[in-house]
Amino acid sequence: MRFEEILDDIGGFSRFQFLLLSILCLPRAILPLHFLLHNFISATPPHHCSLRILAKSNESIGSPDPETLAFWIPHQDDGSFSSCRVYSTPQTSNLSRENTTVICPDGWTYDKSQFSSTTASEWDLVCNDKQLNQALATYFFLGVMFGAIVFGQLSDKFGRKSMLLVALIASALIGTTAAFSTSYIMFAISRALSGFSLSGLSIIGIVLGIEWTDIKHRTFTGTIMSLSWSVGNMLLALLAYFIRDWRHLMLTVTVPCAVGTICCWWLPESARWLLVNGRTEEAKKYLIQCAKMNRTNQSATKLDTEVLRKVTVSEVVEKNHTYLDLVRTPQLRKITLCSGLSWFAVSFLYYGISFKISGFGVSIYLTQFIYGAIEVPAKILTFFILDVIGRRNGQAWFLMITGALIGINTAIPLEYSVIRTCIAVVAKGFSEAAFTTAFLYSSELYPTVLRQCGVGYTSCLCRFGSSLAPMVMLLEDVWLLLPPVIFAGTGIISGSLVFLLPETLNIHLPENILDVEEGRHIQGNAEGSGDGEIQLKQFNCEDKAPQKT
């Protein structure tokens, strides 16, 4: 019999699952507090060259007026003062005479009306060093990328719950270390390690939730967990508004990791993972616990060891799977390649929009809050849309529409700030719909024995897209429209490739590789699981064809 049959008997979506989701939503809400933190802790406030030379002339430099600044700082083409250069000698006698300029020899003076302190102002990461400030986001997402690979493999080997706790504890410790960094290098390393540990929260929680949910409610589970991200997104805007010092903000967003560690001690291990790894007695304990909480005690009496062993396939028990198994067979190889490319595009577009919270003529805090708020209706609509058009069509069209909206926004003149903001917000909604679908879709595409590896692999490419997004935005110095053109093209092309993937709507989760290659989980779904038991064939991992037992 299949695991879904057992889950239906003991309650596939009742009190037990609601409590499970309530706990898993906390780690999910923590993620945007760190993933989008760069917008505020590394913001670049208005600045100009420090005029310490005036002190040598016994002149006040407390807050130079524009007339005084005009003697020392050249104007740019738009009439504003230069942020990076100063006259070598003051323009006091003849303002029309030519004078040479130099890069600020005495550092910079920063406007503290919006931020009391950021990484840019603390370590002077402006002008020629502005790439170092933007690179902090790249370092973070590179850490997330490598963390996805490691946690994907470890959670398939050691279990979902234990690795989730490791990720939470590490995130709390490293986040605290980052807040007390004494140098740029120390902070960059801490942020990369923080991304590494937070990656575990990103990929493990959603899989654990899906594996405890029946077929009919998987979309609902994925949507609810995704909504907690949006809550964290809006919470970040509020925290950043009231906490303007980057160290204090860093500490504040790290505190929930400690709270999450305490809450997640209750979490059950995935019974599905325990069964496919041959740990039948442990799985029985959690299944009985689920049945009692869901008040289906009569079904719990049927959970004897022999029945549960029928769910375990010998090929799964005997073989240790690795990432190489994702590309050894044709169907799984196609899924791996296409889903990886779509995940890259999903993250590339999402963070390309999310990191662009200035330039719309609206407060960056308000923009961040609106970006988070628009995700809520987008995800609720996604819940209904996916059950109508399916995962594949939803993912494909969400990506292509996001790319098209970015392209349309590129053609609108900058002075139409309200229209550009509205289109950007709608594009953000579609990009979040694509993100919500991606987590659910990937969890359904990969078999249980490789599910965490599959999600880890796709998350790795996802974070590669995240790390590239801030770097691509620097290309606006080459051509102002180049970044949006790249984002738009990526969305349209990757969305088209999603049509190559199989549909997973209302389909049993595949348990092993041969389920995917032979479509047995689809056949089982068509035959129905309520009238009779679906007997799984046992396989010898050395044989190419299944053998009857």
Salt bridges, closest charged atoms under 4 A:
GLU4 OE1 - ARG2 NE 3.93
GLU4 OE2 - ARG272 NH1 3.37
GLU4 OE1 - HIS508 ND1 3.74
GLU122 OE2 - ARG247 NH2 2.50
ASP156 OD1 - ARG160 NH1 2.70
GLU211 OE2 - ARG160 NH2 2.75
GLU211 OE2 - ARG451 NH1 3.07
ASP214 OD1 - HIS217 ND1 2.79
ASP245 OD1 - HIS248 ND1 3.93
GLU282 OE2 - ARG279 NE 2.84
GLU306 OE2 - ARG309 NH1 3.15
GLU315 OE2 - HIS321 NE2 3.92
ASP325 OD1 - LYS319 NZ 3.41
ASP325 OD2 - HIS321 ND1 3.25
ASP325 OD1 - ARG328 NH1 2.79
GLU375 OE1 - LYS379 NZ 3.68
GLU375 OE2 - LYS428 NZ 2.39
ASP387 OD1 - ARG391 NH1 3.54
GLU432 OE2 - LYS379 NZ 3.07
GLU444 OE2 - ARG218 NE 2.83
GLU444 OE2 - ARG391 NH2 2.87
ASP477 OD2 - LYS130 NZ 3.17
GLU511 OE2 - ARG272 NH1 2.81
ASP515 OD2 - ARG2 NH2 3.39
ASP515 OD1 - ARG520 NH2 2.78
